[in-house]
């Protein structure tokens, strides 16, 4: 997948999970549902968490709960994997993207 294809894919996929809840960071999806929404297996989600690529909240009993933001992040991971990056490369790219987002929100100054 070329860069413009990844960008297009990410924009298209970001529109799929639109939570009616204004708190998109609230963990509501179990691991099986999150995996289905992303189109991958639960073992992959566990691997992404182990590598620090996603951090779902945990219930008191230890059950993972994924938010809409987590699902969007998982879709970004999937798109980057499809583009040929490995998990180490994805971690670097996502760190840079997250930093760019923080800088944009902070604005000039």
C-alpha positions as CSV (number, residue, x, y, z in Angstrom):
1,X,0.0,0.0,0.0
2,X,1.4,3.4,-1.0
3,X,1.4,6.3,1.5
4,X,-1.6,8.0,-0.2
5,X,-3.5,4.7,-0.1
6,X,-2.7,4.4,3.6
7,X,-3.9,8.0,4.2
8,X,-7.1,7.4,2.3
9,X,-7.7,4.1,4.1
10,X,-7.2,5.7,7.5
11,X,-9.6,8.6,6.7
12,X,-12.2,6.2,5.4
13,X,-11.8,3.8,8.3
14,X,-12.0,6.7,10.9
15,X,-15.5,7.4,9.8
16,X,-16.8,3.9,10.6
17,X,-16.8,4.0,14.4
18,X,-18.7,7.1,15.4
19,X,-19.8,6.8,19.0
20,X,-23.0,8.6,20.0
21,X,-21.3,9.0,23.4
22,X,-19.3,12.3,23.5
23,X,-16.6,10.5,25.5
24,X,-14.8,8.5,22.8
25,X,-12.1,7.6,25.3
26,X,-14.5,5.5,27.4
27,X,-13.8,1.8,27.2
28,X,-17.0,0.0,26.0
29,X,-16.0,-2.7,23.7
30,X,-14.7,-6.1,24.8
31,X,-11.7,-7.6,23.1
32,X,-13.8,-9.9,20.8
33,X,-16.0,-7.0,19.6
34,X,-12.9,-4.7,19.1
35,X,-11.2,-7.4,17.1
36,X,-14.3,-7.8,14.9
37,X,-14.6,-4.1,14.4
38,X,-11.0,-4.0,13.2
39,X,-11.1,-7.2,11.2
40,X,-8.3,-9.0,13.1
41,X,-7.9,-11.7,15.8
42,X,-7.9,-11.2,19.5
43,X,-4.4,-12.5,19.7
44,X,-3.3,-9.6,17.5
45,X,-4.9,-7.1,19.9
46,X,-3.1,-8.8,22.8
47,X,0.2,-8.5,20.9
48,X,-0.4,-4.8,20.1
49,X,-1.0,-4.2,23.8
50,X,2.1,-6.1,24.8
51,X,4.1,-3.9,22.4
52,X,2.6,-0.7,23.9
53,X,0.7,0.2,20.7
54,X,-2.7,0.4,22.5
55,X,-3.7,0.6,26.1
56,X,-7.3,-0.5,26.7
57,X,-8.7,0.2,30.1
58,X,-9.2,-2.7,32.5
59,X,-12.2,-3.5,34.6
60,X,-11.7,-4.4,38.3
61,X,-11.7,-8.0,37.2
62,X,-9.0,-7.4,34.6
63,X,-11.2,-7.5,31.4
64,X,-10.0,-5.3,28.6
65,X,-12.4,-2.5,27.5
66,X,-11.6,-0.7,24.2
67,X,-12.8,2.8,23.4
68,X,-13.8,4.2,20.1
69,X,-10.4,6.0,20.1
70,X,-8.7,2.6,20.7
71,X,-10.6,1.1,17.8
72,X,-9.5,4.0,15.6
73,X,-5.9,3.4,16.7
74,X,-6.2,-0.3,16.0
75,X,-7.3,0.5,12.5
76,X,-4.3,2.8,12.0
77,X,-2.1,-0.2,13.2
78,X,-3.8,-2.5,10.7
79,X,-3.3,0.0,7.8
80,X,0.4,0.4,8.6
81,X,0.8,-3.4,8.8
82,X,-0.9,-3.6,5.4
83,X,1.6,-1.0,4.1
84,X,4.4,-3.3,5.1
85,X,5.6,-1.9,8.4
86,X,6.5,-4.2,11.3
87,X,5.4,-3.5,14.9
88,X,8.6,-1.7,15.8
89,X,8.2,0.6,12.8
90,X,4.5,1.2,13.6
91,X,5.4,2.2,17.1
92,X,7.8,4.8,15.8
93,X,5.3,6.1,13.2
94,X,2.5,6.3,15.7
95,X,4.6,8.1,18.3
96,X,5.5,10.7,15.6
97,X,1.8,11.0,14.6
98,X,0.7,11.4,18.2
99,X,3.4,14.1,18.8
100,X,2.3,16.0,15.6
101,X,-1.3,15.9,16.8
102,X,-0.3,17.3,20.3
103,X,1.7,20.0,18.6
104,X,-1.2,20.9,16.3
105,X,-3.6,21.1,19.2
106,X,-1.2,23.3,21.2
107,X,-1.1,25.7,18.3
108,X,1.5,28.4,17.5
109,X,3.4,29.9,20.3
